[in-house]
Amino acid sequence: MMRPRAVRWAEAPSGPPRIGGGGGRTRRASFAAFVLLCGAAAFAPATWCRADSLWSNQSAGLFSDNKARRAGDILTILIEEQTRASAQASTKAGKSEDSTFGPGIGPILSKIKQFGLSGSTNLNASGQTARSGALTGRITVTVKSVDAAGNLVLEGVREINLNAEKQRIVLRGLVRSADIQPDNTVLSALVADATITFEGKGVIGDKQRPGLITRIFRILF
C-alpha cells in the first residue's frame, strides 16, 4: 500500500513588499527614450522647428491705433455744415424849413411885399435779407503732406453719377491729429482753412439755369 504524501503550504512572507529591480529597468527605459527623442529633434530638418513672426513691418504696433498720421494715409470727413445769415436795416429821416421875407428899409426895399418859403423832405426806407444752407455727407480724403506744425494737409474728391446726373464733392483743408476720432473720422467743423465744393451737372441742373432770352433781357435791362 502506498502512503499518502504530505503537502506543505508555503506561507506568504510578512512585512512590506520589496521594490525589486523591475522599477529601475522602467526608469532606465524612459530615460533612454527621452534621450532618443531629443537626439531626433536635434538632427531634424530646420523647417520642422521654424517659427514665423505674427507681425510684419507693415503691421501696426500692438498698442497703436489706425488714425491717419502721415502722407498717403486716408481719413474720413463727416460733413455737417449749416449756415444761416440774416440782415435787417431801416432808415428814417426828415427835415423841414420855413422862411419869411418882408419889406425892408429904404426906397427900394420898402416896396417889396412880404412873402414866405417853406419846404420839407422825408426819407423812410427799410430792407431785410436772409439766407440759409445745409450740407451733410461723408467723404474720404487723402493726407497729402504734414506741415511743420504737425497738421495734416487733406485733399479729396468724390464723384457720384446717377441717372445722367453728376454730383461732385471736393474738400481741402488742414486737420490736427488730436481732433481725429479713434475710428479715424473727424467733423468738418474741425477742418481749418476748409474749402468744400458741392456741384451737380445734368438734366436737372440745366433746367435750373435761365434761358438765353432771359439772360439777354437781364443784360439790356
Beta strands, then each sheet from edge to edge (+ up, - down):
strand 1: 74-101
strand 2: 115-146
strand 3: 152-162
strand 4: 165-175
strand 5: 185-187
strand 6: 192-201
sheet 1: 5+ 1+ 2- 3+ 4- 6+
end
